[in-house]
Amino acid sequence: MARTVWDSTVGKKTVMAVSGLVMLLYLVAHMIGNLKIFFGTEEFNHYAHWLRTVGEPFMHYEWTLWLIRVVLVVAVVAHAVSAYQLSRRDIKARPSKYVHKKARAGYATRTMRWGGVILGLFIVWHLLDLTTGTVHSGGFESGKPYQNVVDTFSTWYGNVVYIVAMLALGLHIRHGFWSAAQTLGAGSRTRDRALKTTANVLALLLTAGFVAVPVGVMTGVVS
């Protein structure tokens, strides 16, 4: 039964919707945590340490954090695979381009696929930069996330990569939230306007919240 559901278009869209909502919840929490950087070094570093001790003593050190990471990896992989397979299925269904030259979809809709690719590449860079320190500039300091964030956003390329990715994220959420609601049966004529408004507000708040950090470093508010 599970294989039958997965092989169907509806099943893949459902997987995309659910995994997308899981990632959206994480993004909201992640953004709120990021904004703690405006309260100073001690506050931000303490928050980063707290993430590793959540659930103690029932959970061992970092177990909760690793559980969250595993859930996110599963969500990202499920989202990406279902999106890719749906895209391939869509291309096979209409191998020739539409006759209409005028785009009928919104900008966010038309850039969902490229936006997904940009975000996928960004996730890899972001982890190598601020989690493992592999591509970090200025000397990565384990256990000092505040200093590491300031180092990253003290470089022009760090700001460009991050801000471009966050703009792509905003467009992705703007279309994806409404699309997920339709897939999961939440949409209707009476609720469509409210859902689209919610999608727009979420996209705007998350984009502004994430971009506020590099802007804060560039302007010297965070230093």
C-alpha positions as CSV (number, residue, x, y, z in Angstrom):
1,M,0.0,0.0,0.0
2,A,2.8,2.4,0.9
3,R,4.5,1.7,-2.5
4,T,1.2,2.3,-4.3
5,V,0.7,5.6,-2.5
6,W,4.3,6.7,-3.2
7,D,4.0,5.8,-6.9
8,S,0.9,8.0,-7.4
9,T,1.1,11.7,-8.2
10,V,-1.2,12.5,-5.2
11,G,1.1,10.4,-2.9
12,K,4.2,12.3,-4.0
13,K,2.5,15.7,-3.6
14,T,1.4,14.7,-0.1
15,V,4.9,13.7,0.8
16,M,6.1,17.1,-0.6
17,A,3.4,18.9,1.4
18,V,4.0,17.2,4.7
19,S,7.8,17.3,4.5
20,G,7.6,21.0,3.5
21,L,5.5,21.8,6.5
22,V,8.0,20.0,8.8
23,M,10.8,22.2,7.4
24,L,8.7,25.3,7.7
25,L,8.1,24.7,11.4
26,Y,11.9,24.3,11.8
27,L,12.6,27.5,9.9
28,V,10.3,29.5,12.2
29,A,12.1,28.1,15.3
30,H,15.5,28.6,13.6
31,M,14.8,32.2,12.7
32,I,13.6,33.1,16.2
33,G,16.8,31.5,17.6
34,N,19.0,33.4,15.0
35,L,17.5,36.7,16.2
36,K,19.0,36.1,19.6
37,I,22.3,37.3,18.2
38,F,21.0,40.9,18.6
39,F,21.0,40.3,22.4
40,G,24.8,39.8,22.5
41,T,27.5,37.2,22.5
42,E,26.6,35.6,25.8
43,E,22.9,35.3,25.0
44,F,23.5,33.7,21.6
45,N,26.2,31.3,22.6
46,H,24.1,30.2,25.6
47,Y,21.2,29.5,23.2
48,A,23.5,27.4,21.0
49,H,24.7,25.4,24.1
50,W,21.1,25.0,25.3
51,L,20.2,23.3,22.0
52,R,22.7,20.6,22.8
53,T,21.3,20.0,26.3
54,V,17.5,19.9,25.5
55,G,15.9,17.0,27.2
56,E,18.6,16.3,29.8
57,P,18.9,14.3,31.9
58,F,16.4,12.0,30.1
59,M,18.1,12.6,26.8
60,H,21.9,12.4,26.6
61,Y,24.0,15.4,25.5
62,E,23.1,16.3,21.9
63,W,20.7,13.4,21.4
64,T,17.7,15.7,21.0
65,L,19.7,17.9,18.5
66,W,20.7,14.8,16.5
67,L,17.1,13.6,16.5
68,I,16.0,16.9,15.0
69,R,18.8,16.7,12.5
70,V,17.7,13.2,11.4
71,V,14.0,14.3,11.0
72,L,15.2,17.3,8.9
73,V,17.4,15.2,6.7
74,V,14.5,12.8,6.1
75,A,12.2,15.7,5.3
76,V,14.7,17.3,2.9
77,V,15.4,14.1,1.1
78,A,11.7,13.2,0.8
79,H,10.9,16.7,-0.4
80,A,13.7,16.8,-3.0
81,V,13.1,13.3,-4.3
82,S,9.3,13.7,-4.7
83,A,9.9,17.1,-6.3
84,Y,12.3,15.7,-8.8
85,Q,10.1,12.7,-9.7
86,L,7.1,14.9,-10.1
87,S,9.1,17.2,-12.3
88,R,10.2,14.3,-14.5
89,R,6.7,13.0,-14.6
90,D,5.4,16.4,-15.7
91,I,8.0,16.7,-18.4
92,K,7.2,13.3,-19.8
93,A,3.5,14.2,-19.8
94,R,4.1,17.2,-22.1
95,P,7.4,16.7,-24.0
96,S,6.8,19.8,-26.2
97,K,6.6,23.3,-24.8
98,Y,3.3,25.1,-24.6
99,V,2.2,27.2,-27.6
100,H,1.4,30.2,-25.4
101,K,4.5,32.4,-25.0
102,K,3.1,34.5,-22.2
103,A,3.8,33.1,-18.8
104,R,0.6,32.1,-17.0
105,A,2.1,31.4,-13.6
106,G,3.4,33.8,-11.0
107,Y,7.2,34.4,-10.6
108,A,7.4,32.2,-7.5
109,T,5.6,29.4,-9.3
110,R,8.0,29.5,-12.3
111,T,11.1,29.6,-10.1
112,M,10.1,26.8,-7.6
113,R,12.5,24.3,-9.3
114,W,15.5,26.6,-9.5
115,G,14.7,27.9,-6.1
116,G,14.8,24.4,-4.7
117,V,18.2,23.8,-6.3
118,I,19.6,27.0,-4.9
119,L,18.3,26.1,-1.4
120,G,19.8,22.6,-1.7
121,L,23.2,24.0,-2.6
122,F,22.9,26.6,0.2
123,I,22.2,24.0,2.8
124,V,25.4,22.2,1.9
125,W,27.4,25.5,2.1
126,H,25.7,26.6,5.3
127,L,26.6,23.3,7.1
128,L,30.2,23.4,5.8
129,D,30.5,27.0,7.0
130,L,28.8,27.2,10.4
131,T,28.5,23.5,11.5
132,T,31.7,21.8,10.4
133,G,33.8,24.9,9.7
134,T,35.2,23.4,6.5
135,V,34.7,26.4,4.3
136,H,34.5,29.0,7.1
137,S,36.5,32.2,6.8
138,G,38.5,33.8,9.6
139,G,39.2,30.7,11.6
140,F,36.3,28.5,12.8
141,E,35.9,28.5,16.6
142,S,34.1,25.4,18.0
143,G,31.6,26.4,20.7
144,K,31.6,30.1,19.7
145,P,28.7,30.4,17.2
146,Y,28.4,34.2,17.7
147,Q,32.0,34.8,16.6
148,N,31.6,32.4,13.7
149,V,28.4,34.1,12.4
150,V,30.1,37.5,12.6
151,D,33.1,36.1,10.6
152,T,30.9,34.7,7.9
153,F,28.9,37.9,7.4
154,S,32.0,40.1,7.5
155,T,32.8,38.8,4.0
156,W,31.0,40.1,0.9
157,Y,30.5,36.6,-0.5
158,G,29.1,35.2,2.7
159,N,26.5,38.0,2.6
160,V,25.7,37.5,-1.1
161,V,25.2,33.7,-0.8
162,Y,23.1,34.0,2.3
163,I,20.8,36.8,1.2
164,V,20.3,35.3,-2.3
165,A,19.3,32.0,-0.6
166,M,16.9,33.7,1.8
167,L,15.2,35.5,-1.1
168,A,14.8,32.2,-2.9
169,L,13.5,30.7,0.4
170,G,10.8,33.5,0.6
171,L,9.6,32.8,-2.9
172,H,9.6,29.0,-2.2
173,I,7.5,29.4,1.0
174,R,5.2,31.9,-0.7
175,H,4.1,29.3,-3.3
176,G,4.8,26.2,-1.4
177,F,2.7,26.9,1.7
178,W,-0.4,27.6,-0.4
179,S,0.3,24.6,-2.6
180,A,0.7,22.3,0.4
181,A,-2.6,23.6,1.8
182,Q,-4.3,22.7,-1.5
183,T,-2.7,19.2,-1.5
184,L,-3.8,18.5,2.1
185,G,-7.3,19.6,1.4
186,A,-7.3,22.8,3.4
187,G,-8.0,25.0,0.5
188,S,-11.4,26.2,-0.6
189,R,-13.0,29.2,-2.3
190,T,-13.7,30.8,1.1
191,R,-10.2,30.1,2.5
192,D,-8.0,30.7,-0.5
193,R,-7.5,34.4,0.2
194,A,-6.7,33.7,3.9
195,L,-4.2,31.0,2.9
196,K,-2.5,33.2,0.3
197,T,-2.2,36.0,2.8
198,T,-0.8,33.7,5.4
199,A,1.7,32.4,2.8
200,N,2.8,35.9,1.9
201,V,3.1,37.0,5.5
202,L,5.2,33.9,6.4
203,A,7.4,34.4,3.4
204,L,8.0,38.0,4.3
205,L,8.6,37.5,8.0
206,L,11.0,34.6,7.5
207,T,13.0,36.3,4.7
208,A,13.2,39.6,6.8
209,G,14.1,37.7,10.0
210,F,16.9,35.7,8.4
211,V,18.3,38.6,6.3
212,A,18.3,40.8,9.5
213,V,21.4,38.9,10.8
214,P,23.8,39.6,7.9
215,V,22.4,43.1,7.7
216,G,23.1,43.5,11.4
217,V,26.7,42.5,11.0
218,M,27.2,44.7,7.9
219,T,25.8,47.7,9.7
220,G,27.8,47.1,12.8
221,V,24.7,46.5,15.0
222,V,26.2,43.0,15.6
223,S,29.9,43.0,16.0
